[in-house]
Amino acid sequence: MKTYLVTGAAGFIGAAVADRLVKEGNKVVTIDNLSTGFREAIPEGVIFIEGDTFNPQIIAKLDNYKFDAIFHIAGQSGGVTCWKDPIYDLNSNVTSTLLLLNYCKEHGCKTFVYASSMSVYGDENPCPVREDDEIKPKSFYAVGKNASEHYMRIYSAEFGLKCTALRLNNTYGPGQNMDNLLQGMVSIFMEQAIRNHHIHVMGDAKRYRDFVYIDDTVEAFILAANGKEKELYNYYTTATNRKTTCERLVAEIMKNLPFDVTVEYKGRTQGDQFGIFCSYEKIFNALGWEPKTTLEEGIKTMAAWALQRKK
Ligand SMILES: NC(=O)c1ccc[n+]([C@@H]2O[C@H](COP(=O)([O-])OP(=O)(O)OC[C@H]3O[C@@H](n4cnc5c(N)ncnc54)[C@H](O)[C@@H]3O)[C@@H](O)[C@H]2O)c1
């Protein structure tokens, strides 16, 4: 049995990673401030510390544990929230990383895996974006994710920690927060469709993204923690190498709902990338990771789950 810290286990990805680790017989501790997550989402058996990951007093509560690895997944990820409260965004996404890396250094935890984001690339690169393409963040959120990566790189170089940043593309699937209409393209569109039989897409129908199913994202975290790469600091993109436009996503959602849905394309989200999809060549070569669930299968499973929870 190993012991892990999974921050953000009341949220979508953190809960799924924690659940997998608990089911495999490990001890899991989480820190979560329940800002976008729910106490009920924390998998059974996980030890819960309630509070902010950027609060040193909360981090001090970890002193009694010895972790085999830390999965730092808690974070502020709302595209709108990062503009409304950039200081909270900075603390949640960067200060937290620094405190946890320092904790690793002080307590001999050697492995650190971080939920970064494809948003670090901005809009400048031709698609599919490759890991070593130019980094040009367009939002405070993306700047924060990239800053955390640099802290990890330096902790690897100076203190010998094995750090992996996963630049996640849009993760979707059952368990996503359907009540938070500020975060998660698939969950927002699907929930609007179920509640109002109407989808309001902020921006152009031709905007595009790369959608990765939750189980595939979880697998990437597990593989990253067990990677045997010779470099101590690594960064990878989890992606499908497939371009999916908003229009196509909306059509896929509609196909799986038992009623008619209308759609409008209006407005924009500040600092949002117009379009991105990414290569997953580097993580495939290093860790053997590849996406296993197609968008068609994933949306079908998620729609069935989302309809069921309304009953
Ligand atoms: N879901 C995606 O498509 C996606 C894409 C790129 C990156 N990410 C990153 O992955 C991570 C998880 O995303 P998610 O979709 O599960 O989001 P989520 O909002 O469902 O989960 C985040 C969890 O972290 C908690 N949290 C947030 N800030 C905190 C803080 N300062 N202290 C303690 N707890 C805090 C929330 O309460 C929530 O339970 C985030 O860091 C996000 O930036 C997600």
The ligand as a MOL file (V3000), in Angstrom:
LIG
                    3D

  0  0  0     0  0            999 V3000
M  V30 BEGIN CTAB
M  V30 COUNTS 44 48 0 0 0
M  V30 BEGIN ATOM
M  V30 1 N -11.0710 19.7120 -16.7160 0
M  V30 2 C -10.2840 20.1360 -17.6970 0
M  V30 3 O -10.6110 20.0440 -18.8690 0
M  V30 4 C -8.9330 20.7240 -17.3760 0
M  V30 5 C -8.1200 21.1450 -18.4390 0
M  V30 6 C -6.8730 21.6830 -18.1470 0
M  V30 7 C -6.4410 21.7680 -16.8390 0
M  V30 8 N -7.2690 21.3580 -15.8340 0 CHG=1
M  V30 9 C -6.7950 21.4810 -14.4570 0
M  V30 10 O -7.0980 20.2880 -13.7760 0
M  V30 11 C -7.4160 20.5720 -12.4190 0
M  V30 12 C -8.7320 19.9240 -12.0420 0
M  V30 13 O -9.7450 20.3810 -12.8950 0
M  V30 14 P -11.2570 19.8960 -12.7120 0
M  V30 15 O -11.8800 19.9520 -14.0490 0
M  V30 16 O -11.2880 18.6550 -11.9310 0 CHG=-1
M  V30 17 O -11.8340 21.1050 -11.8680 0
M  V30 18 P -12.8190 21.0780 -10.5970 0
M  V30 19 O -13.1940 22.5000 -10.3730 0
M  V30 20 O -13.8920 20.0750 -10.7810 0
M  V30 21 O -11.8780 20.5580 -9.4260 0
M  V30 22 C -10.9650 21.3800 -8.7730 0
M  V30 23 C -11.0430 21.0650 -7.2970 0
M  V30 24 O -10.0560 21.8450 -6.6280 0
M  V30 25 C -10.6620 22.5130 -5.5210 0
M  V30 26 N -9.9020 23.7540 -5.3540 0
M  V30 27 C -9.8120 24.7880 -6.2300 0
M  V30 28 N -8.9900 25.7120 -5.7460 0
M  V30 29 C -8.5570 25.2700 -4.5370 0
M  V30 30 C -7.7070 25.7940 -3.5510 0
M  V30 31 N -7.1080 26.9710 -3.6980 0
M  V30 32 N -7.4940 25.0520 -2.4340 0
M  V30 33 C -8.0820 23.8580 -2.2560 0
M  V30 34 N -8.9020 23.3180 -3.1610 0
M  V30 35 C -9.1430 24.0180 -4.2900 0
M  V30 36 C -12.1090 22.7090 -5.8880 0
M  V30 37 O -12.9730 22.8600 -4.7950 0
M  V30 38 C -12.3880 21.4280 -6.6740 0
M  V30 39 O -12.8240 20.3970 -5.8190 0
M  V30 40 C -7.4160 22.0890 -12.2860 0
M  V30 41 O -6.1790 22.4910 -11.7370 0
M  V30 42 C -7.5190 22.5620 -13.7040 0
M  V30 43 O -6.9180 23.8210 -13.8950 0
M  V30 44 C -8.5030 20.8450 -16.0710 0
M  V30 END ATOM
M  V30 BEGIN BOND
M  V30 1 1 1 2
M  V30 2 2 2 3
M  V30 3 1 2 4
M  V30 4 1 4 5
M  V30 5 2 4 44
M  V30 6 2 5 6
M  V30 7 1 6 7
M  V30 8 2 7 8
M  V30 9 1 8 9
M  V30 10 1 8 44
M  V30 11 1 9 10
M  V30 12 1 9 42
M  V30 13 1 10 11
M  V30 14 1 11 12
M  V30 15 1 11 40
M  V30 16 1 12 13
M  V30 17 1 13 14
M  V30 18 2 14 15
M  V30 19 1 14 16
M  V30 20 1 14 17
M  V30 21 1 17 18
M  V30 22 2 18 19
M  V30 23 1 18 20
M  V30 24 1 18 21
M  V30 25 1 21 22
M  V30 26 1 22 23
M  V30 27 1 23 24
M  V30 28 1 23 38
M  V30 29 1 24 25
M  V30 30 1 25 26
M  V30 31 1 25 36
M  V30 32 1 26 27
M  V30 33 1 26 35
M  V30 34 2 27 28
M  V30 35 1 28 29
M  V30 36 1 29 30
M  V30 37 2 29 35
M  V30 38 1 30 31
M  V30 39 2 30 32
M  V30 40 1 32 33
M  V30 41 2 33 34
M  V30 42 1 34 35
M  V30 43 1 36 37
M  V30 44 1 36 38
M  V30 45 1 38 39
M  V30 46 1 40 41
M  V30 47 1 40 42
M  V30 48 1 42 43
M  V30 END BOND
M  V30 END CTAB
M  END
